[in-house]
Amino acid sequence: LLENKTICINPGELIVGERGPAPKATPTYPELCCHSLEDLEILNSRGKTPFHVSDEVRRTYEEKIIPFWSGRSMRELVFGSMSSEWTKAFQAGVFTEFMEQRAPGHAVLDGKIYHEGFLDFKARIKKVRDQSKWADNRDQELQAMEICCDAIIRFAERHAEVARELASSKPDPNRQTDLKQIAEICSWVPAHAPRNFWEALQMYWFVHLGVITELNEWDSFNPGRLDQHLYPFYKDDLKEGRLTRERAKELLECFWIKFSNQPAPPKVG
């Protein structure tokens, strides 16, 4: 998935990466809840929190997504296991099940990613796999973790490649400098632990995108104690002359814009 997602680097931004192909765009998650063509029309036309659904998306849903996921989605499997009394009560509006179209959320990231890169995580996973004999399901989980490490690293590398291409075509020398720096940062994190304030912000953002790309988790995945995680980088960068207060403020402003660019994924009903 992260090998094929459209890479978007917006004009003037310093923190890169979007959930979809552009700001305010979002994927759907048919493995959780496969929307019907009627659902897509509701999303496109409703007055509150509408989502523009292109003709191409409608065709893809009709020809590929709905035929494949019909009867396989998590929502259908869960609802199929409930009693008829529960189903009737749900349909009557006695209660709602918010997770019928979303995965569990309200998760907070800890501080690991500011001290280790995903190559470090991958090495630890490999060591556990090599030293232990796990049941198939446990080993498959560890293998999936390795795949996730490779995926998020490749996602960042693709941003570095696009940043270099953009830098070579921009006449503005200041923007060229920023894009070259972005390329260097994306070549380092998240493969390795961040070395400075800018890299720490970008490290978090790639991890955030990885989580919300895999699952629709209520848009409630958050950075936790971000001030405590970032302060050592900020303090060291100021001391060493690598950063000014004004530049730190600009980086944080760009960082918060990224959060604002991520709408809650589509929910019908």
Buried (B, 14 or more C-beta within 10 A) or exposed (E): EBEEBEBBBBEEBBBBBBBBEEBEBBBBBBBBBBBEEEBBBBBBEEEEEEBEBEEEBBEEBEEEBBEEBEEEBBBBEBBEEEEEEBEEEBEEEEEEEEBBBBBEBEEEBEEEBBEBBBBBBBBEBBEBBEEEEEEEEEBEEBEEBBEBBBBBBEBBBBBBBBBBBBBEEBEEEEBBEBBBBBBBBBBBBBBBBBBBBBBBBBBBBBBBBBBBBBBBBBBEBEBBEBEEBBEEBBEBBBEEEBBEEEBBEEBBEBBEBBEEBBBEBBBBE
